[in-house]
Amino acid sequence: MANISQFQKNANTQSIEFFYMKLTLKQLIAEGKTLISDGAWGTFLQAKGLKPGECPELWNIDQPDAVLDIARNYIDAGADTIETNSFGGNRFKLEGFGLGKRVYEINRRAAEISRKAAGADKYVLGSIGPTGKMLIMGDVTEEELYDAFKEQAVALADGGADAIVIETMTALDEAEIAVKACRENTSCEVICTMTFDHLANGEYRTMMGVSPTEMTETLVAAGADIVGANCSNGIEGMIEITEEIRATNKDIPVLIHANAGLPQLQGTCTVFPESPEMMAGFAPRLAKAGANIIGGCCGTTPEHIHKLAEVLKK
């Protein structure tokens, strides 16, 4: 009888775990949902006391409560997904702070903090930024890049990330290697976004000359589950970028993290001019263009995310 009771207990536990198993981001999007992402992290950290030249990612170890507060602010504002404080957490960037041997520790802790804020229902996106090394210049080999992205992605996955978001990429070869490293070494969904400038001829290109079309074709072939754009543009400019992505591939989910407008210099301070209301005003057009996950980048705050959620969840 004891064995039967234990079997029933295990079966019930498994049933409960299965019942509460979350859908993937792609599954939610396939159901027609538009998801709200978070906003800027860097300026938020600075407001909390991060000093120039200080390593933001080390705050995961030294000031975890401050990092957790940022994540909770965005969740409370209505975000469905929350990133991690790990944008510069690759070995090349951390070596500049003498932290090259703490890559796993720092990134895993970043994911654990955002997981705590997200709870069971929201989604954690493990943030991976560019390494600062360029293949074309011979700064690094493909194998070295792959290993660096693998190291960071595994740590984020172990810390509880649901997906990995490779973001602010400008070089297509680096982005492609990052996607493959994340796809081949974790079970997380893989998102990759590049940052595009608006050229005088009306086209959008990254600093390395990559178009949204080229990005989409290459990264989908590399195994990306979701593609998109972040930074460099306000939300209005992101509409055209989204339309080009969608014209290239009508099925791939699209994530957009727009700045709060283009940065302006006021005295010695850089400011972003778009208010939460202004940004939210363009959000329905962005969703109609084909964006499935919409959030903010530089200059955006929990107030911006709250307004986006207010408009898009109606």
Secondary structure, 3 states (H helix, E strand, C coil): CHHHHHHHHHHHHHHHHHHCCCCCHHHHHHCCCCEECCCCCHHHHHHCCCCCCCCHHHHHHHCHHHHHHHHHHHHHHCCCEEECCCCCCCHHHHHCCCCHHHHHHHHHHHHHHHHHHHCCCCEEEEEECCCCCCHHHCCCCHHHHHHHHHHHHHHHHHCCCCEEEEEEECCHHHHHHHHHHHHHHCCCEEEEEECCEECCCCCEECCCCCCHHHHHHHHHHHCCCEEEEEEEEEHHHHHHHHHHHHHHCCCCCEEEEEECCCCEEECCEEECCCCHHHHHHHHHHHHHHCCCEEEECCCCCHHHHHHHHHHHCC
